[in-house]
Amino acid sequence: MKKFLTFIIASLIVFTSFINIHADDFIFDEHIVLGENESIILDSEEKIELENDLNQIKDNYNINIYFIFDSLISDEEFDAYLESFKNQSIDDENNVLLLINKNYWQIEAIGPNQDIVNNNAQEIYSSFVNDFQIDYKDGIIAYYQKVVSLINNLNYTSSVDKVSGRPQIVDFADLLSSSEEEKLIDLFSQVYTKQGIYLVGVITNSINGLSPMQYADDFLDYNNYPSNSCLLLVSMEDRDWYISTTGNAIDILNDDDIYRIGDYVVDELANEDYYSAFSVFAKKVSDDISNYNNPSYNPDTNTSQTFTIKNIWIGLGIGLFVTLITMLILRGQLKSVRTKHFASDYIVKNSFAITGYADMFLNKHVTRTAKPKDNDSSSGGGGSFHTSSSGISHGGGGGKF
């Protein structure tokens, strides 16, 4: 009997140790943990995107958010898993976990904001599951952005400048004339009316201690701009520019597009032509929207590059006509030439003599193979994203001028 009890106790110790190691290895090394049966719900690029966003949330807002979905965690292990998470969490940090196995889900929060999270656990889970049933990645994003929104609504006060009425041109630095502002507002409004993206231009002398990204994101969020917006910030404080996107604009303008547009903007800012900077911004964004909606659209000519059968036959006809005329002209220049019957008739007797020789390079043939294009998350299928202080997805990028 004594040996049997010793065996049971030893087994429990090993079992408990296994759970703690399992939790430690997964919870704190990664924010997103998927079991063997669930690993297919995200591809590697999606998982990297989510991990990057969660790391940025940790750095910017001191909130550690974890998502663990593993159907192989048994119902008996479930509570022990949560207890291990609590034991290893640091009380003065904001640690939040959503744990799901085959039958149960549980949200646990540790730290100064655990009450706000735990009291709204059902609301958080509803945000998650509503999107998760449609798209796994969107569901996970909805979960952690809801957490960010709840915590920051209590603790985070943005120092971004406030405006009312959702103006499309905001010139705190008085660098635009009233007539220039009117022209830009008309241009921006045309883009919104025709293409559905709300353009915003902001010039400021100070970004109030925020980073250009935080100021641009918060300006859209805390001033209640439409969900599909694209903002160009020009800060004279440290000569920064930044483009922030929300909603459909994130998909339309990938990272390469944003920095290409930025190059055009910087050329005008360097010349202190602020009206032209915002004007070219609107023009290039409009071109990219048209290109996104119609891949055959040519932004340089504003025309479609679609080729019809009629176009092809017209091109072939013109080519044949030009070729025929050229051949007739050349043939007319050879009227004095008469065909000889034998090859020997073309040789002048005793006229051929070799006095030397040399190797001469006449031509070369080179075969080129195209370099495969990178298929990263920042191009082609939409831009990379990050979560703002209000729990909203933003794309964007910027630099100096």
C-alpha positions, 0 to 999 in steps of 0.5 A: 500500500505504501509503495502504491501511494508513493507511486501515485504521489510521484506520478502527480508530481511528474504530471504537474511538472509537465503542465507547468513546463508546457505552459511556460514553454508556450505562454511566455515565448509566443503570444499565439499558440496553436495545437497540432489539430489547430495549426492549419488555421493560420499560415506562417505569414499570418502568424508572424503578422499577429506576433509582430502586432502583439509585440508592438502592443506590449511595447507601446501600451504595456499589455501582454495578450496571449491566445492559446487554442489547443484541443489536445489540452484535456478538460482535466488539464484546463484549470491547471493550465490557467493556474500555471498562467496565474502563478507565472504572471507578474502582478504589476503587468497587464497579462491577458489570456484566452484559452480554448480547448475542445469543450471550454473557453476561459479569459483570465487577466492578471494585473492592475486591470484584471477587473475590467477584463474579467468583468467583460470576458463575455463581451470580449469572447463574443467579439472574438467568436463572431469574426473567428467563425468567418475568418480565423485571423480576423477573430484573433485580431478582434479578441486582442483589439477589444482587450486593448480598447477596454484597457486603454479607454480607462488608462490612455489619454491621447495628447493628439489635437482635437478637431470637430466636423471631420475636416479634410484639411487641417493646417495648424501651421498656417502654411496653406492659403485659404484658396489652396485649402479650398482646392485641396478640399475639393480634390479630396472630396472628389476621391471620397465621392468617386472611390470611397476613401476619405482623404485627410491632410494635416500640417502641424508645428508639434505632435505633442510628444507622440511619435508620427505614427501615434499622432496620425493614428490617434488623429483619425481615431479620436476625431471620429473619421470614417472607417475607410480613411487615409491621412497624410501628416506633415510635422514641421517639428522634426520634419516628419511625414507619415501616412496612416490608413484604416479599413479598406485603405489598408488593403488598397495601399500596401507598404511599397505603395505608401513609400512610393507615394511618400517619395513624390510627397517628399519632393514637393515638401523639400521645395516647401510647396505644401499645396503640391505635396497634398495635391500629389498625395491625393492624385497618387492615392486615387491612381492606386485605388483605380489600379486596385479596382481595375488591374489593367488601369494605367495611372500614367495615362488614365486609360485601360490597357485591355487589348481586344481582337480588333486592336490586334488585327489593326496592329498586324495590318499596319505592320504588314503594310509597312513591311510590304512597302519597304520590300517593294522599295528595296526590290526597285533598287535592284533592277540592274542585277541579273541572276547567274546560273552557276556559282562560279559566275560570281567569282573573279578569277585569281582574285582571292588570296589569304594574307593573314587571319584573325579571330573576330568576336561577332555576337553572343547569346545570353539566357536570362532567368527572372528572379522570383518575386518575394511574396511577403505580407507587405505587398500585393495583398494589402499592407502590414498593419498595427493596432492603435491605442483605441484598438483599431487596425492601421496601416502606414509608413513615413519618414523625414523630408 
